[in-house]
Amino acid sequence: MADKLTKAARSALMSRVKQRHTAPELLIRSLLHRAGFRFRLHSPKLPGRPDIIFPGRRKVVFVHGCFWHGHDCRRGKAPSSNKRFWQKKISGNRLRDEQTIGRLKELGWESFIVWECETKEAEIITGKLAQFLE
C-alpha cells in the first residue's frame, strides 16, 4: 500500500514531474537527429507547445507519457485510489490533446504522437517517424 502523504508533500512531489526534456523525449530527439532530421523544440508560437517541430515540413511530434495522457497500455492504467480525480485529470488531458491537434490542423500542421511505451523499440519508432516526415 502506498504511503499517505500530506497535501503539501504530494504537491511538492508532483511539482517535480518534468514536462519538457523527459527521458522518452530525449530518446526520440536522439533517434531523429541520428537519422539526419533537424528540428526545433517547444515553440510557444504553436498551440500545445509541441515537443519537436519541423518548421519547413509543417509537422510536429508530441512525446506523450502513457499515464498522463491515458494511453491504452499497461503504463496508462489509472491509480486505484482517488479514481474520480484521476479520471477527470486524464480525460481533461486527452480532450486538451485533441483540441491542440485540431487547432494545429486548422493552421496547416500535421501531428504525430509517440507514446512512452513505444520508445522501447527504437528501430520501429524510427521507421514510423521517418515515414511521417517524408
N, C-alpha and C positions, 0 to 999 in steps of 0.2 A: 504494500500500500504506500502511496506517495506521502511524503512528509507534509504536514499542514504548515503553510506559510502565511504570515500576516499579509494584509493587503499591501502594505508598503514594501515588504520583502518581495512579494510576487511582482509588483510594479518595477522594482529595481532589476529583477531578473529578466523580465520581458523587455525592458528598455535596452538590454544588451544584445537582443536579437538583431542581426545585421540585415539591412535592406539592400545594400549595394556591395559589390565586390565579395560575394559569397563564394564558397569553395566550388559549387557547381557552375557558377557564372565564370569564375576564373578558368576552370577547365574548358568550358565551351569557347571562351576567348582564345585560349591557347591552341585549341584544335583548329579554329578558324584561321588564326594567324599562320600556323604551320602549313595550312592548305593554301596559303597565298592571299587570303582575303584581308582587306584593310577596312577599318570601321571606326566609328565614333562611339562614345559612351554616354548614356544617361542625359540626353538633351532635354532641358526643361522647356524647350520650344515645342515639343511634341506631346500630345495627350498621353498620359500614363508614364511619361519619362521612361521610354523603352531601355532595356539593358544594353542592347547592341544595335547600332544604327548604321545602315549602309545608304548614305545620302544620295549617291549617284544612281543607285538602283531603286530608290524609294522603297526600301524594305527594312523591316525591324525584326529583332529577335527578343523575345521575353524568355527569361530562365525562371521558371516557377518552382517554388518549393511545393512538393506534393501535399504536405499537411496544410499549409496556409492557403492554398488555392483549391483544395478539395478534389484532388485527383483520385480517380478510381483505381487505387493500388494499395498495397499493404501499408505504405508510408502515409497515405492520405486518410487513414482512419481517424475519426474524431475521438477525443477522450471520452471515457465513460462517465466522468464526473462533470457536473455543470453543463449538461447536454444542451440546454436551451441557449446558453450564452454562446457555445461553440458553433451550434447550428446557425445562429444569427450572424456570427462573425464570419464564418466561412462562406455562407450563402451571399453575404454582402460583398465579400472579396470577389466571388465568382461573377456577381452582377456587375461590379465595377470593371472587371476584366472584359466582359462582353461589351460594355459601353465604350471602353477605351479602344478596343479593336474596331468597333463600329465607327467611332469618330476618326480613327486613322484611315479607315477605308474611304470615308467621305472625303478625306484630304488627299486621296490617291496613293496611300501607302499600303503595302502588303505586310501581313504579320505572320510570324511563325513562333509557336510556343515549344520550348524544350522543357520537359518535366525533369525534376531532380532524379527520379528513378531511371530515366533514360540515359543519364550521364555515365552509367556503369558500363555501357557498351559503346566505347569511343568510336570504333570503326563504323558502326551502324549509324550513329547520330551524325558523324562527319559526312557520310554519304547523303543523308536526308538534308542536312544543311546545304551541301554543295548543290543538290538538286533544286532546293528552294531558291538559291541565289543565282542560278544560271538562267 
